[in-house]
């Protein structure tokens, strides 16, 4: 279905997609609405083990998907950087999530990003494609062709009323956002919500045509991951998003169904550009919170902390 290169052809794209309504554009599926014991899992340890434990704490992957569903995993792999730069998600975090989905009966797992640099080089250096190669039913894709994107309306948008997203690829699928923790020269940090820009076509307009922070909040009203797993095993605290920059090693995985809560906790784990921040000091997080898209005050969250 997907070539070994991980760069999907138009014919392969048609085969691997189905018609329907784009994921998350309406809201969360009914089986996610039950109250959970914790808002966030914060686990310290090696990437794969910490990710598996975080998934267990938030209720298991079966809380977020049903057997036979297609799953989309959205990591950071936009830059042609090796994992030590902390510009891309750690391969073993992605493998742990993908394996959990396969074990839970996912029909297919697509790991994808709209890369900013040459697709093949990004796939090669990020190491995610190679790490996932042995997993049955898992395909790592880099999409750089506009024909894979479709325009949708943003009814609640403040600076955006429409955007071109990977709607077809996300039809009837579960979206799991797996960003890396890194700084950003414009937004301060690039965590889960900022990472959603990897699912749209015209990323450049966000930086130059309007307030990028309000644009990120607009995007979050129509693309809603069922689960966010923040890879903070490393954090690029300056020089982001592409690096090189100063890399710290918090050795944390932060997971939860609330993307604003995950990001807000992630903001506080290290200083960014030498400054200690809270979620309310990050404009796009505050904007998303004010629109009812998630909780921002860490002290009000139910948090499980553990070490593996």
N, C-alpha and C positions, 0 to 999 in steps of 0.2 A: 504493500500500500504506500509506504513511504520509502524513498530511496535512502541508501546508506549514508548519503551526504547530509541528510537532515534538511535539505532545502526542497520544499514541496512544490511539485508541478501543478499546473491548473487541473489536469485530469485527475491526479491523485487527490487534490483538494476536493473535487466534486465527489469522488468516491467516499471520502472520509467524513463528509458532512451530510446533514439532513435538513430538510426544510422545517421551519418552526419559528418560535418566538425566542429572541435572544436571551441568554442567561442573565438572571438578576435584574432585568430591566423593569420588572414589576415589583419584586420583593423576594423574601426568603421562602423556601418550600415549607409546607406545613410541619414536616417532621423535624424542623429546627426550632420550633416555637416553644417547646417545653423548657421550663426553667432548669438551669443547670446549677450545680453546686458552686462553680467558680466562673469568674469572668475571664481570667487569664491563667495560663500555666507559664511559669518562668523557671526554666530548667538549666542548670549549669552542668557542663560536661562535654565530652567529645560530640561532634556534630550529629552523627547517626544515632547514637544512643540517646542523646538529649532530645532529638526530634521524636523518636519513638515514645519516650516517656511523656513528652508534652502532648502528643496525640492521645495517649492513654488518659491523661489527666482531664482533658477537655471532653472526654466522653467516647473516645475512639473514632476512627475514621467513618464507621458505619452511622454515626450521628449525622454526618454531612453528605452521605451518598447512599444510594440504593444499588443493590446488585443489578448488573446489566446496564448501568448508566455510563455515559462517556464522561471522563474527567479531564478538565483543563488545569494544568499546573503552570502558573506564570512566575518563573524566577526572573532575576536580573541576569541577563547575558547580552546586554546591548553593546558592551565594549569588548574589544579584543584584548582582554586582560586575563592573566592567570589568577587563580583564587587568592594568592597571597597579597594581591593589590586591594582586596576587599571591594572591588567594583562590581563583582558578580557573586551570585549566590553559591555557597559551597556545594560542590557536586554531591557530597554524601548526605546533605540535607534533602536535596531533591530525590535522591535514590530512596531514602527512607520513606518519604511521602508517597512516591510512585509505587514502591513495593507494598505499602499498606493498602493502597487503592486496589492493586491487583489482587491481593489476598482477600479483600472484601468483595471481590466479584465485579470490579469495573470491567465494562466491555472493552474499553480502550482508554489509554491515558496519553494525552498529547501535552508535551512540554514545549511551550512556545514563548517567543518574544519577538517584537518588531525591533530588530537590531539597528543601531545607529551607524555602525561601521560594517565593513564587508562581512557578509553573513558567514561564509565558510571560515574566515579567520576567527570570528567571534565564537562559533561552535567549537572550533579546535582548541582555542586557548582557555575558554571557560571550563572545559573538562566535563561538562554535564552530559554531552552526547556520549562520550566514551564510557562514562560511569554508568549510564543507563542502557548501554548496548545489549547487555545480557538479559535484560528484563523483558519477558514476553508481553506483547501488546502495548509497549511503551515506545513512543516516537518523539524525538526531539527535533523541533522545527524552528527555522528562522524565516520569517516572512517579510519580504521587502518589496512586494509588488502591490500596487494600489488595487488591482482587481480582486484581492482577497478582502477588501474593506468595503463596508456599505454604510451609507449615511443613515443616521437615526436622529430623531428629534429629542431634545432635552426639555421637557415641559416645565421643569422647575429651575431652569438655568438663569443665572443672573448676568453672565457675560457671554454665555454660549447658548444658542437655541438649537444647534444641531452639531453633530460630529460624526466623522467616519470611523467606525470601529470594526473589529474582527467579528462582526455579528454572525455571519454564516458559520464560522468555525465554532462559535460558542453556543449554537442552537442546541437546546435541550441538554445542556451539559452542566456539570458542577464545576465551579471555579474556585480553585485554591490558590491564593496569592502567596508566593514565597519570596519576598524581597530580601535583599541584604541591607544592613544598616550602614548608611553612608551620608556624608555631607553633600550639600548642593549649593553652588555659588549663588543661586537666585532664591531658592526657597528655604535655605538654611539646612534642612535635612531632606533626605530622600529615603522614605521608608515604604510602608504599604500603599497609602493613598497616592503618593507621588508616583509609585511604580505602576499604577493603572495606566499611565501614559504610554506604556509599552503595548497597550491594546488598541491604540488609535493610529491613524495614518499621519495626520499633519501635526507632528509634535512641535515643529518649529514655531507655529503660530502661537502656541501657549507662551512662548518666551518673549515674543515681540509685539503681538497684536492686541493684547489685553492683560489684565491682572492675572498672572499665572496661578496665584493662590486661590482666587475665586473660580478660575477655570478648573482647577483640580477638584474643588468642592462640587462644581457643576457635574463633572464627570462621575463623581462618587454617587450622585443621585440616580444614575442609570446603569452603572456597572457595580454590582454588589457581590463581592466574593462571599461564599458561604463560610470560608475559613481563611484566616491570615496567619501565616507562620513566619515570624521575623527572624532571619538568620543574623544574630548578633554574636556569632562565634568570633567574628572579626568586625571592626567598625572603622571605616575610613573617616576620621574626624576632621580632616581638612583636605582640600584638593579635589573634592568630589564635584560631579559624580563619576568622572572617568579616571581621575588620578593621573599621575601618582600623588599620594598624599600621606599624611601621618596615619598609620594604622595601629589601633589598639586592639586588645584581645579580651573582651568581656567574657567570652566563652559561654554565651547564653543563647537559648532558644526561647522565644516569647510567642505564645500561640493563643488564639481566641477567635470567637465568632464576630466580635465587635472590632472592626478595623480601626476606628478612632482610638479605642482603648489600647489596642496593641501598639499603635504608633505613639500614643501619649506616654506609655510606659517606656518605650524605646528611646524617646527623647531624653529621658532622665538618666540613662545608664552611663553616659560619658559626657564630658564637655565637648561642644561643637565649636570649632574655631576658637577654642579657649574659653568658651562661655558655658556655664551651666544653665540649662533651659528646662522649662515645664511645657506641657502640651499647649496651654493657653497662650504661650509666647510664640507659637508657630502658627502663622496666619492661616494656612490652609486647614490645619487641624481645628482651629477655633471656628472657622467658617463652616466646616463639616459638622461640628458639634452643634453649632447654633441652628443648623437646619434639621436637627434631630437624627443625624446619621450615626451617632455613637456617643459614648461617655468619654469625658476628657479628664476628669479629676481622679488621679491615681489613688488618692487616699480613700475614695469612696468605692473602689473596686474590690471584689472578692478575688484574692490572688493566692494561688498555690505556688510555693517556692520549694524547689528540691534540687538535689545533686545526684548525678549518676556516674 
